[in-house]
């Protein structure tokens, strides 16, 4: 469970940071999800540094979605 929270937190931070930086909530969300996909595919599967899990990717995207929702009132 702690692992999924860490993934969600990372997705949330990336989404907020990049969504705010580029003033575009979609860019923040997409980069958040892409980071989760890259971590699972490259770091875990290709480089064999961990265990790739689809649920980890989904947790990262869930965090990124929360960031998107939080930025919506800013009307980027």
C-alpha positions in Angstrom: 0.0 0.0 0.0 2.9 2.4 0.8 4.2 1.8 -2.7 0.9 2.9 -4.3 0.8 6.0 -2.2 4.3 6.9 -3.3 3.3 6.4 -6.9 0.2 8.6 -6.5 2.2 11.3 -4.7 4.7 11.4 -7.5 2.0 11.6 -10.2 0.3 14.4 -8.2 3.5 16.4 -7.8 4.5 16.1 -11.5 1.0 17.0 -12.6 0.8 20.1 -10.3 4.3 21.2 -11.2 4.2 20.8 -14.9 0.6 21.8 -15.2 1.3 25.0 -13.4 4.6 25.6 -15.2 3.1 25.2 -18.7 -0.3 26.6 -17.6 -2.0 23.6 -19.1 -3.6 20.9 -17.0 -3.5 18.3 -19.8 0.3 18.6 -20.1 0.7 18.1 -16.4 -1.6 15.0 -16.4 0.1 13.5 -19.5 3.6 13.9 -18.1 2.5 12.5 -14.8 1.1 9.3 -16.5 4.1 9.1 -18.9 6.5 9.2 -15.9 4.6 6.2 -14.4 4.7 4.3 -17.6 8.4 5.0 -18.1 9.2 3.9 -14.6 7.3 0.6 -14.9 8.5 -0.1 -18.5 12.1 1.1 -18.4 13.3 1.0 -14.8 11.4 -2.0 -13.6 11.0 -4.2 -16.8 13.8 -3.3 -19.1 16.6 -2.5 -16.6 15.2 -5.1 -14.1 15.6 -2.7 -11.1 12.1 -3.6 -9.8 8.9 -5.4 -10.5 6.7 -3.8 -13.1 3.1 -3.5 -12.0 0.2 -2.2 -13.9 -1.5 -1.1 -10.6 1.6 1.1 -9.9 1.1 2.8 -13.2 -2.6 3.3 -12.4 -1.7 4.8 -9.0 0.6 7.3 -10.7 -2.1 8.3 -13.1 -4.6 8.6 -10.3 -2.3 11.0 -8.5 -1.8 12.9 -11.8 -5.6 13.1 -12.2 -5.9 14.6 -8.7 -3.4 17.3 -9.7 -5.4 18.0 -12.9 -8.6 18.4 -10.8 -6.8 20.7 -8.4 -5.6 22.9 -11.2 -8.9 23.2 -12.9 -10.1 26.2 -10.9 -7.0 28.1 -12.1 -8.6 27.9 -15.6 -5.4 27.2 -17.5 
